[in-house]
């Protein structure tokens, strides 16, 4: 094996050292590098291409359901932030402050947005006058800074991260709740249909909901190492933010009413979940819908047949390109086919086409799936249609494996030792009856660093047992405990 091939390969094990393995996949698959400041990363073109793929899907769904993109300043005056007390209390330890402009001290500190309710809602208030201005649906794609990350974990845990945040205003609670559910549905669709990751959906317990929100809903994804990822959250904010920022409207009777608002956000943590869920000890694995390159064509020739093989490979590439398949023809002379196979496997391309003199003579292509190396020989004709069926099969393999992991790792426990033992041995989600007291979560968190990641969406759903699995008091709902990213 050459030095280049050794450098190319993944040396860490996903099973035995998932943290080091993850960092190696991110850097060697050319997704990101570490910035000189702790807690920050540099997103490389391949990593940003994944974000753009995710963004394209969500953005089109948002627009089809009435949201319009806007952009608000990254810096928020302290006086704006302070108008909603829960926001101040909830985010104050994480806020990065700008105190000087050049050499001059600012008259008022400016917060780099940890979230944008306190800058967006005042302008929504200016733009809404009557019920005819509602609903108002805004979304922005931007970055935020939360000064909380200790150990940098690209896409999972960084001080600055990319995300989208939607903000809406409505006449009634029912309309605002429907909006909250629409966005949660879209996040679930993104994970399941695009990223091939099944999720659980529920709401956050009262002590862990978004500061100032009435209800925070969430989709949670289980990673192969047994930890949960908060995949996206959608908040029904009630009227608290609208009251704080005077977001009112006149109804049909000319009476002044306070609007009901929502906010909803998904960050590049979704990319972390994608990498962690599907990738393996050969490198990155990416589902077809979001892959920067969906197909790589590797021609295999010698000097006697080079021209014929390349001409044939180029014609296949042209057909796929015309069918809007993202295709890469790797015709580099200086690399042998084995090196190319390894490199594109490392980079996660879902489908590889191998074309040699036999394929040219028989008017065929050899199709290889990235997740498991399964291969098949297919006719050259209508290759654009054939390749779509292979995309479906690759997606199904990834989704089914992730679904099996989820289904096998949701367990029940009914007392503290059982909760701790189950999480400690298996990871995953542990469902237990819960009294609703945050102190019971602290008992588990202090012992094993697991927390309540969600409770059922339906507040009237009966708990799975009558007594709290931690303190033994009367249970009011079911808690899902897990370690999380």
N, C-alpha and C positions, 0 to 999 in steps of 0.2 A: 504494500500500500504506500502511495506517495505521501510526502509531507502535506501536500494540498488536501488530499483525501482525509488524512488524519485530522487536519484543522477543520475540515468541513463537518465531520461527524459529531454526533451528540455523545458525550462521554459519561454524563450522569444518568441515573436511573429514575424514571418517573415513580416507580413503586417504592424504592428505598430512600431516595432523597429528592422529593418532589419540589422543594424550594430551589435547590441548586439546578435541578433539571429544568424548571420553568425559566429561570434566569438565562440558562444557556440557550434554550429554544428561542427566546425573545431576541437575544443578541445575534445568534448564528443564522436565524431565519431573516435577519436584517429588518426587524420590526422597530427596534428602539435601541438607543444607547443611554447610558447614565450621564446626567448633566453634572457640572462641577459643583453645584449646590445640592446638598442632601435633600431628598424628597422631590426632585424634579427629574424629568427625562427629556431626551430629544427624540421625537417621533420621526423615524425614517420614512422614505416614500412608500415602502411596502406596508408599513404599519398604518400610515395615513390612508393608503388605498383601502385597507380594511374598514377604517372609520368612514371613509366616503361611501363605501358600499352599504354599510349600515345606515348611514345618513340618507342615502337615496331612497331606500325603502320607507323609512319612517317619515321623511319629509313629504313624500307623495301621499302617504296615508293621512298625514296631518292636513294637507291642503284639500284633499277630497272630503274631509269632515269639517271644513270651515275655518281652519287656523291659517293665519297669515304671518309670515316671518317679519320680524323687526329687529332692531338692535338698540340697546341701551348702554350708557356709559359703564365702563368697568369699575369706576371709582364712585362711591356713594358717600355723600356728606353724612357726618355722624348724626346730625340732627334728623335726617331722614330715617336712619337706622333706628334711632331711639323712639320713634313714634309708635312702634309696635313692641311692647315690652317683652313679649315672649321671644321674639326674634333676637333681641339684645341678649337676653338671658341664655338662650339656646346656643347662639353662635359666638358669643363674646370671647371664649377661650381660643377660638380658631381664627379670629379675624386678623388679617394683616393690614396694618395702618400705614398710610402715607402722611408724614408730618412735615416734610419740606419739599418745596419746589425750587430746584437749584440750591442756592445758598440761603434762601429765605424760608423762615418758618411759616407754615400756613396758619391762617386765622382759625380755620376749622379742620380738624382731622378728616381725612378721606379714607374710607374702608375699601379695600379691594373686594369686590362682591364675593361673599360666601354663598349667596343666593340673591335673587333680584326682586323679591316681592316689594321691598322697601323703596326701590327706585321705579319699578314698573307700575305699581298700583296708583301712586299719585298722578301719573300721566293718564292712566285709564280714567281716573276721576275727572281729569280735565276734558277728556274726549267723550264722556258719557253725560248726556243731559236728560234724555227721555227713554222710555221703554223701546222706542224705535231704534235706539243705538245698541240694543242688546239682542242676542248675546254678542259680546266682544271676545274674540279669540286671538291671542297673540302667542308667538313662539320665537325664541331666539336660540341660535347656535353660537356657543361662545365657550370661554374657559372660566373657571372659578378658582379661587385659592382658599383653602382651608388649612390653617397651620396646625395640622394634627398628626401628619405622618411621621413616624419615627424611623422605621426601616423601609427604604424605598423598594417597592415591588411594582414594576411597570404595569400600568393599566389597572392594577388592583388597589394600590396604596401609594398615592403621590400627593404632594401639597397642592400642585396645580393639576387640574384635569379638564378634559374636554367633555362637554355635555350639551344637551338641549334642555331648555326649561320653558314650559308652556304656562300661560297665565290667562285665565278667562273670567268673565263676569256675566252673571245671569239674573233674571228676574226672580226665580224661585229656587227653593232648596231642591226640588225634584229635578229641575233642569240642570242644576249644578252637579247633583249626584250622578245623573245620566252622563254628563261630561266626564266625571271622574272615572266611571266605569268604561266609557269609550276608550279613554287613553290607556287604562289598564289592559283592556282587550288587545289594543295595538301592541303593547309591550309583550304580552303573552304570544301574540302572533309572530312578532319578530324573533323571539327566542325559539319557538317551536317550528315555525315554517322556514325561517331563513337560517338561523344558527344551528338548527337540529338539536336543540336542548329542551327537554320537557321541563316544566316548572310547576310549582305549587303556588296558588294564589290565596291571599288572605289579607288581614289587616294587622298593623302593628299594635301592640298593647298600649294602653293609655300613656304610660310613662315613657314610651319610645316613639311616639308619633312626632311628626314635623312640628317644630315650635310654632304655636299659634293655630294649629290646624284643629278642626273638629274630628276628622278621621283621616288616617294615613293607610292607604292600601298598597300592597306590594306583591311582586312576583319573586319567588325564591328558587334558585337553581342549585342543585347539589353537585359538587365537584367529586371527581374520583377519589380524592384523599379524604372524603367524608365531611368536608366543610361546606357551609352554605354561602351562596353569594346573593346579596340583595340586588336583584336584576333590574328593577325599575320601580319607582313609587309614584302614585297618583293620589293627590290630597284634596279632600273636600275641606275647604278652609272656613266654611260657615260665613258669618258676617263680621268676624273680628277684624280682619285686615281692611275690609270696606269701611267699617266704622272708624278705624284709626286714621285712614287716609281720605275720609269723606267721599267715598265712592257711592254716590246716590243717584237716583233717577226719578223722574215723575212718571207715574203710571197713567193708565187710560183715563182716570178720574182726576188727573192733575195733582194727585197726592204724592208727596215725596217718600220714597222707599229706599232702604239700604240694599245694595246688591249682594248676591251670594257669589263667592269666588272660589276658584280652584287653582291649583298649580300641579305640574307633573313634570318629572324629569328622568332622563336616562343618560348615563355617562359611559365613558369608554371602559368602565368596569366590565361591560358586556364583552369587550374584546378579551379581557383577561379570562372570563368564563369560557369563551370560545377556545382559546389556546389551551387552557387547563383541561377542558372536557375531552377534546378530540385528539390532541397531539400525542405522540408516542416517542419511543426511544430513537426513532429515525428522524424526528423533527416535527415541524408544524403539520397539522392536518386541518383543512378548511373545507366546509361544505360548498358545493358548486355555486349557489346563489350569491355568495359574498366573496368568492375567490377572485383576487386580482387577475390571475390567469386561470381560466377553467380547464384549458387543455394545453399541454405542451407536446409538440411533435418532435421526436428524436429520429432523424434519418440515420441509417446505418449503411455505410458504403465502403467500397475499396476503390482504388484508382480506376479500375475497369468499368465500374458502373456508377460512379459518383454523379455524373450529369443526369442520368435517367432517374436515379433515386431522388435527387434534389428537385428535379422538375415535377415528379409525381407528388412529393411531399408539399411543394409549394401550391400545387393545385388543390390538395386537400385543405391546406390552410386557408386558401382563398374562399373555398366553399363554406368553411366554418365561419370565417370572418363575415361573409355576406349574410349568414344566418344570425348575426349578432352574438356569436360565441366569442368569448375573450380567449384568443388562441395565440400561442407563442411558438414560432418555428426556431428551434435551436440548431442552426447550421454551422456552429463554430468549428473551424478546422483544428484548433489547438487543443480541443478536449475530446477524449474518447467517449463512446456511448455510456460506459459504466460510470464515469465521473458525472456525466449529465444526468443519468438516472438518479444518482445519490443527491445531486444538488437540487433537483426539482422536487424530490421527495422531502428533503429538508425544508424547502420553501412551501410545501403543502399543496401543490397543484393537484386537484382531485383526480384528474384523468390524464394518462400519458398514452400517446399513440406512437408505436414503434413501426418504422417503415424501412424495410430492407429490400434487396433485389427479389426475394420470394414474394413479398407483398405486391411489388410492382408487377411482376409477371402474372400473378393470380388476381390482380385488381382487388386487393384486400388491404386491411389495416389490422394491426394487433393492438387491442385496447387493454390497458392495465389500470386497475383501480388503486389509488393511493392508500386507502385505509388498510387493505389486507393483501395487496399484490395479486388479486384475482385477475386473470387475463382471459380474453376471448378474441377470436378472429372474426372480423366483420367484413361484409361486402363494402367496396368503395362507393357504390351507388347509394344515394340518399344518406350519406354519412352524417349530414346535419340533423336528420331525424333520428338516426340511430344513436347519436351521441347524447341526445336528450334523454333517452331511456337509460343510458348509463349514468347520467347525472341523477336520475331518480333513484337508481339502485345504490349509488354512493350515499346519497342523502339518507335512504332507508337504513343502511348499515350503521351510519353514525347515530341517527335518532334512536334506533332500536337498542343499541348498546347503552346509550345514555338513559333511556327509559328503564332498561333492566336494572341499571345501577340505582336509579331513584326508587323503583318499586321494592327492591330488596333491602333498602336502607331507610324505611319508615317503620319505626317500632313503637310499642307502647310500654310504659312503665308507670308504677303506681306508688312508689315510695322513693325517698331520697337516694338510698344506696343503690336501688335498681336504676334510677336515672343516671347516676354517676357511673355505675359499672357499664351500662349499655353504651353510653357515649364514649367512655374510655376504651372500650374494647372494639366497638364497631364504627364509631363516628355516626354520621348521618343524622336523621331527625328522630327525636324521641318525643312522642305525644304523651302528655300526662294531664290529669285533671288539675285545675289551678284555681286558687281562691281570688286571684286578681291583685294580690299584694306584691309590690315590687321587691319587698324584702325576701320573698321566697326565691325570686330569680337570683338575688345576690348570694344566697346560700350555694347555689349551683355554680354561679360565675366564679366565686372565690375558690372553689374546690378544683374546678376543671376548665375554667375560661369558656364556658358555654353560656348562651343567653337565649331568651325567648325571641325567636326570629319572626314569629307570626302567631296569630290566633285565627280561628275561622272567620270568614267574611260575615256570616250570618250571626248577629249578636244573640239571636234566640236559639241558636243551635245548642242542644243539650251537651254538656261535657261528657267525656267517655267514662267518668266515674263520679261518685258522689262526694268524695273527700279529696282535698288538695294533696297531690303527690309529694309535697314538701312538708307542709305544716300540719296536715290532717284536718284543717277547717273545711267548712262547706265549699265545694267547688262551684264556680259560676261559669267557667268556660274551659276549653282545652288549649293548652299551651304547647307549641312546637319548640323544643329546645334543640340547639345545635351550636357547634363552633362555627365561626364565620370569618370571612375575609373582610 
